[in-house]
């Protein structure tokens, strides 16, 4: 008896031969794989889409559409293109193998197949899939690290610039609103000097969490730099943006930081700029206008929301 597979997988066998199907199912299920079957190409394609197997064993010669067409269609479909395909053939001709490989098949097994060889080939492609999935996850994590600010977990400055450019371009193309909030923590240098940078970092993390909870799902909060934050608000006009900004301001003001025996509050000044606007055509225009509104909020006493108006 072959040893039990260390990697359990879902395998789809597409073959019109009941004898081959039953034999393959018995061999693979005997080492722990889950095996599902289809007796022709069309039903095989449907099962591949529905079941999302790890590996497909596909017969070349079948009634209706043959294995080559099935392979081609599976590889052309985004939902199934990454599934490994091992083709069955009763002919050991190089031209047959080359055709299948050119269409996207990963491997070939010649019928009648040896049970040990079948198990080995399936296990190899399952392991390759696991390695590929692990690599994809690592790449996703690396991309996320590259896009996120290490302290707050929000998007970083570079990613914010890229997303703002895309959202503004979209708003211009579809004649929609977009607003930008700029937030600056009031008297943050004094806070750091008084309570230390570690406590300052905790303040920034807490504000980031409050911003995330206060905005809509479609909005994009980011750490612009230092004690500055930004929020992209797609579809939000000036009035909607002001309301979101005020919600954030109140939420930040209500945070209580307990430092030894003291309860400390922090506040933010928020500037709002919206498109369409007479001075706003490029992403930098939206940033400059929101920044001017923050400056106005600081000048008027801090802990407030100010909206940029081109006539001001």
Backbone torsions as a table, in degrees:
resi	resn	phi	psi	omega
1	UNK	NA	136.2	175.8
2	UNK	-67.6	151.3	179.5
3	UNK	-69.6	150.3	-177.9
4	UNK	-66.3	135.4	-178.1
5	UNK	-63.6	139.6	176.7
6	UNK	-81.1	-13.2	-179.1
7	UNK	-120.7	113.4	178.5
8	UNK	-84.1	136.2	-177.5
9	UNK	-142.0	162.4	173.2
10	UNK	-100.1	123.2	-176.3
11	UNK	-119.4	131.1	175.2
12	UNK	-105.8	123.5	175.4
13	UNK	-103.4	121.2	176.7
14	UNK	-112.6	105.2	-175.7
15	UNK	-159.5	136.0	180.0
16	UNK	-81.1	-9.8	179.2
17	UNK	-86.1	114.7	179.1
18	UNK	-64.8	-34.8	179.7
19	UNK	-63.0	-48.1	179.6
20	UNK	-64.1	-42.7	-178.8
21	UNK	-61.5	-47.4	-179.1
22	UNK	-66.1	-40.2	179.6
23	UNK	-64.1	-47.7	179.1
24	UNK	-62.3	-40.2	179.3
25	UNK	-64.8	-42.1	179.7
26	UNK	-63.5	-43.0	-179.3
27	UNK	-64.1	-47.5	-173.6
28	UNK	-77.7	-38.4	177.5
29	UNK	-68.2	-25.6	178.5
30	UNK	-66.1	-21.2	177.3
31	UNK	-108.2	15.7	171.1
32	UNK	102.9	-3.3	179.7
33	UNK	-79.2	147.8	171.7
34	UNK	-86.3	126.0	-175.0
35	UNK	-119.1	128.0	172.7
36	UNK	-120.1	156.8	-173.1
37	UNK	-132.7	158.6	173.1
38	UNK	-145.1	141.1	-172.8
39	UNK	-96.5	-3.4	176.1
40	UNK	-152.8	172.3	-173.7
41	UNK	-64.6	-44.3	-177.0
42	UNK	-63.5	-48.1	178.7
43	UNK	-67.2	-30.8	176.7
44	UNK	-64.3	-41.7	178.2
45	UNK	-63.3	-42.8	179.6
46	UNK	-63.2	-42.2	179.8
47	UNK	-68.5	-34.9	177.9
48	UNK	-62.7	-41.7	179.2
49	UNK	-67.6	-39.6	-175.8
50	UNK	-78.6	-44.9	-171.7
51	UNK	-88.6	-22.2	-177.4
52	UNK	49.9	61.4	-179.2
53	UNK	-68.9	163.0	176.7
54	UNK	-80.3	-34.2	-178.3
55	UNK	-140.8	144.2	174.5
56	UNK	-118.3	127.5	171.5
57	UNK	-99.0	118.4	-168.0
58	UNK	-125.2	121.6	177.2
59	UNK	-74.8	141.2	179.5
60	UNK	-73.6	-48.2	-173.5
61	UNK	-100.4	112.5	178.7
62	UNK	-143.4	155.8	174.7
63	UNK	-68.0	154.6	-176.5
64	UNK	77.2	-125.8	177.4
65	UNK	-84.7	136.1	-177.1
66	UNK	-83.6	176.8	-176.5
67	UNK	-62.3	-32.0	179.2
68	UNK	-63.7	-44.1	179.5
69	UNK	-67.8	-39.2	177.1
70	UNK	-59.2	-46.8	179.1
71	UNK	-58.7	-46.5	-178.6
72	UNK	-60.7	-43.5	-178.3
73	UNK	-69.5	-38.4	178.0
74	UNK	-65.0	-40.2	-179.0
75	UNK	-74.7	-19.8	178.4
76	UNK	-85.7	-13.1	-177.4
77	UNK	-94.4	123.3	179.9
78	UNK	-56.5	-28.8	-178.2
79	UNK	-74.9	-21.2	-175.2
80	UNK	-126.1	-1.5	-171.5
81	UNK	-64.1	-24.1	-177.0
82	UNK	-94.0	1.7	179.0
83	UNK	-78.0	130.1	179.5
84	UNK	-68.3	133.9	179.3
85	UNK	-118.0	124.3	173.1
86	UNK	-110.2	121.6	-175.3
87	UNK	-93.5	139.2	173.2
88	UNK	-92.3	136.3	172.6
89	UNK	-146.2	144.4	176.7
90	UNK	-91.0	-6.0	179.2
91	UNK	-110.9	135.1	-177.7
92	UNK	-100.1	39.3	-178.3
93	UNK	-85.2	131.7	179.0
94	UNK	-57.4	-35.8	-178.4
95	UNK	-64.0	-36.8	177.8
96	UNK	-64.4	-43.4	-179.6
97	UNK	-66.7	-42.4	-179.1
98	UNK	-61.3	-41.7	-179.2
99	UNK	-60.4	-46.0	179.5
100	UNK	-64.2	-41.9	179.3
101	UNK	-65.1	-37.0	178.2
102	UNK	-66.4	-27.7	179.3
103	UNK	-83.8	-7.8	175.5
104	UNK	118.6	-2.6	176.6
105	UNK	-64.2	146.8	-178.8
106	UNK	-92.7	-23.4	-172.8
107	UNK	-160.6	171.5	179.7
108	UNK	-135.6	144.8	169.0
109	UNK	-130.1	129.7	-179.0
110	UNK	-89.5	131.8	176.4
111	UNK	-86.1	144.4	-3.1
112	UNK	-74.5	135.8	-172.6
113	UNK	-92.7	155.1	175.7
114	UNK	-85.4	132.1	-178.2
115	UNK	-54.8	-42.9	-179.6
116	UNK	-63.5	-40.1	179.3
117	UNK	-65.4	-42.3	-179.8
118	UNK	-61.6	-46.3	179.1
119	UNK	-60.2	-44.0	-177.8
120	UNK	-63.5	-42.7	-178.1
121	UNK	-68.9	-42.2	177.9
122	UNK	-63.1	-46.0	-179.9
123	UNK	-60.0	-40.2	179.3
124	UNK	-59.6	-45.3	-176.5
125	UNK	-75.5	-27.8	173.7
126	UNK	-67.2	-41.8	178.1
127	UNK	-64.9	-40.5	177.7
128	UNK	-62.0	-40.1	177.9
129	UNK	-63.4	-42.6	179.0
130	UNK	-62.6	-41.9	177.7
131	UNK	-63.4	-41.5	179.0
132	UNK	-63.5	-45.2	179.4
133	UNK	-62.5	-39.7	178.2
134	UNK	-64.3	-42.3	178.5
135	UNK	-63.6	-42.0	177.8
136	UNK	-60.5	-42.5	179.5
137	UNK	-66.0	-41.0	177.4
138	UNK	-62.8	-42.2	178.3
139	UNK	-63.7	-38.9	177.8
140	UNK	-63.2	-42.4	179.7
141	UNK	-65.3	-40.8	178.7
142	UNK	-64.9	-40.9	178.3
143	UNK	-63.3	-39.2	179.2
144	UNK	-66.2	-42.7	177.3
145	UNK	-61.0	-38.7	-179.4
146	UNK	-69.3	-26.0	-176.7
147	UNK	-94.7	-14.7	-172.4
148	UNK	-108.7	152.8	174.2
149	UNK	-79.0	130.3	-174.2
150	UNK	-64.9	-30.8	-176.8
151	UNK	-81.3	-47.9	-171.4
152	UNK	-99.7	-19.5	-176.0
153	UNK	81.3	-1.4	176.3
154	UNK	-81.1	168.4	173.7
155	UNK	-59.4	145.8	-179.6
156	UNK	-87.1	-179.8	-174.2
157	UNK	-60.2	-44.8	-177.9
158	UNK	-62.6	-46.7	-179.0
159	UNK	-66.3	-37.8	176.9
160	UNK	-57.3	-45.4	-179.4
161	UNK	-61.0	-42.4	180.0
162	UNK	-64.7	-44.8	-177.9
163	UNK	-69.6	-36.9	178.3
164	UNK	-63.4	-43.0	178.7
165	UNK	-60.5	-42.1	179.8
166	UNK	-66.3	-44.7	-177.1
167	UNK	-68.7	-38.5	178.2
168	UNK	-67.5	-40.9	177.3
169	UNK	-60.4	-40.8	179.2
170	UNK	-66.0	-42.7	-179.8
171	UNK	-62.4	-39.9	178.8
172	UNK	-68.1	-39.8	-177.0
173	UNK	-67.1	-38.5	-176.1
174	UNK	-104.2	10.2	177.4
175	UNK	56.1	51.2	-179.0
176	UNK	-115.7	166.9	176.1
177	UNK	-82.1	153.6	166.8
178	UNK	-152.1	139.8	178.5
179	UNK	-127.6	159.6	179.0
180	UNK	-131.4	131.8	173.6
181	UNK	-105.5	135.4	169.5
182	UNK	-114.9	129.9	-179.7
183	UNK	-120.7	135.3	177.1
184	UNK	-129.0	127.8	-179.9
185	UNK	-71.7	125.8	-176.3
186	UNK	-71.4	134.8	174.4
187	UNK	52.3	40.8	-174.5
188	UNK	-70.5	-35.2	179.2
189	UNK	-63.1	-41.7	178.5
190	UNK	-63.4	-39.8	178.5
191	UNK	-61.2	-47.8	179.5
192	UNK	-60.9	-42.7	-179.9
193	UNK	-63.7	-33.0	-176.6
194	UNK	-83.6	-44.3	-171.2
195	UNK	-112.0	-7.3	177.1
196	UNK	96.9	157.3	-175.1
197	UNK	-69.3	-32.1	179.3
198	UNK	-62.9	-41.3	176.8
199	UNK	-68.9	-34.0	176.8
200	UNK	-63.1	-39.9	176.9
201	UNK	-63.3	-38.8	178.1
202	UNK	-63.6	-37.2	177.3
203	UNK	-62.4	-45.6	-179.4
204	UNK	-63.6	-39.8	178.2
205	UNK	-65.0	-41.5	-178.8
206	UNK	-66.7	-40.5	178.2
207	UNK	-64.6	-40.5	177.7
208	UNK	-59.4	-41.5	178.6
209	UNK	-65.2	-40.6	179.4
210	UNK	-64.6	-42.5	179.4
211	UNK	-60.8	-46.7	-178.3
212	UNK	-59.5	-40.1	-179.4
213	UNK	-75.2	-22.4	-173.4
214	UNK	-91.0	-18.1	-175.9
215	UNK	-96.6	172.4	178.8
216	UNK	-79.7	164.5	-179.1
217	UNK	-62.2	-32.7	-177.1
218	UNK	-78.4	-12.3	-175.5
219	UNK	-80.9	158.7	-176.4
220	UNK	-125.6	100.8	174.6
221	UNK	-82.1	148.4	180.0
222	UNK	-148.9	156.5	170.4
223	UNK	-93.8	115.8	-176.1
224	UNK	-77.2	-34.4	-180.0
225	UNK	155.1	143.0	179.0
226	UNK	56.7	-123.6	179.0
227	UNK	-100.4	20.8	-178.9
228	UNK	-105.3	137.6	176.2
229	UNK	-123.9	159.9	176.7
230	UNK	-140.0	149.8	177.1
231	UNK	-135.5	123.0	175.7
232	UNK	-88.7	128.5	-176.4
233	UNK	-119.5	85.6	179.1
234	UNK	-64.0	137.9	176.2
235	UNK	76.7	-0.7	-177.1
236	UNK	-95.4	124.5	174.3
237	UNK	-82.2	-176.5	-175.2
238	UNK	-59.2	-43.0	-177.5
239	UNK	-66.5	-44.6	178.7
240	UNK	-63.6	-40.5	179.8
241	UNK	-64.8	-40.0	179.1
242	UNK	-62.0	-41.0	-179.4
243	UNK	-65.0	-41.9	178.0
244	UNK	-64.7	-41.5	179.1
245	UNK	-62.2	-41.7	-179.7
246	UNK	-67.0	-36.7	176.7
247	UNK	-62.4	-42.5	177.7
248	UNK	-64.5	-45.2	-177.9
249	UNK	-57.7	-46.4	-179.1
250	UNK	-66.2	-39.4	-179.3
251	UNK	-65.5	-41.1	177.8
252	UNK	-65.0	-43.3	-178.3
253	UNK	-61.3	-28.1	-176.6
254	UNK	-84.3	-10.0	178.9
255	UNK	-66.7	135.5	176.8
256	UNK	-112.2	121.4	175.3
257	UNK	-103.6	117.4	-179.9
258	UNK	-92.5	113.0	-178.9
259	UNK	-118.9	106.6	-172.0
260	UNK	55.2	-117.7	-179.1
261	UNK	-97.7	6.7	-173.5
262	UNK	-107.5	140.9	172.4
263	UNK	-102.5	120.7	-172.9
264	UNK	-117.3	139.4	174.9
265	UNK	-114.8	150.7	171.9
266	UNK	-124.3	160.3	179.0
267	UNK	-132.5	165.6	176.9
268	UNK	-130.6	147.5	169.8
269	UNK	-102.3	134.4	-172.8
270	UNK	-125.9	132.4	174.5
271	UNK	-110.2	141.8	-178.2
272	UNK	-121.5	132.1	173.0
273	UNK	-134.3	143.2	-174.8
274	UNK	-132.2	149.4	172.4
275	UNK	-115.5	138.4	6.9
276	UNK	-77.3	146.1	177.1
277	UNK	-152.3	151.0	-172.5
278	UNK	-62.9	-28.0	-177.5
279	UNK	-102.1	4.4	-172.9
280	UNK	-114.1	111.1	175.6
281	UNK	-127.3	-31.4	-177.1
282	UNK	-119.6	161.6	177.7
283	UNK	-54.5	-39.3	-179.1
284	UNK	-63.9	-30.1	177.9
285	UNK	-65.7	-43.2	179.3
286	UNK	-63.6	-40.5	179.1
287	UNK	-65.1	-46.9	-178.5
288	UNK	-63.0	-40.0	-179.3
289	UNK	-68.5	-41.8	177.2
290	UNK	-64.8	-37.2	178.4
291	UNK	-65.7	-39.8	176.5
292	UNK	-64.0	-36.2	178.1
293	UNK	-67.7	-36.6	174.8
294	UNK	-62.1	-43.9	179.4
295	UNK	-59.6	-41.0	178.1
296	UNK	-63.4	-39.8	178.5
297	UNK	-63.5	-39.1	177.4
298	UNK	-64.9	-43.2	-178.6
299	UNK	-64.1	-30.0	-176.7
300	UNK	-92.7	12.2	171.6
301	UNK	118.0	0.2	178.9
302	UNK	68.8	172.7	-179.0
303	UNK	51.7	50.6	-179.6
304	UNK	-153.5	167.3	178.0
305	UNK	-111.2	131.1	175.3
306	UNK	-126.0	141.5	179.9
307	UNK	-108.0	133.7	178.3
308	UNK	-74.7	130.9	172.5
309	UNK	-124.5	133.9	-173.5
310	UNK	-62.8	-24.6	-178.6
311	UNK	-81.6	-12.3	-178.9
312	UNK	-71.1	NA	NA
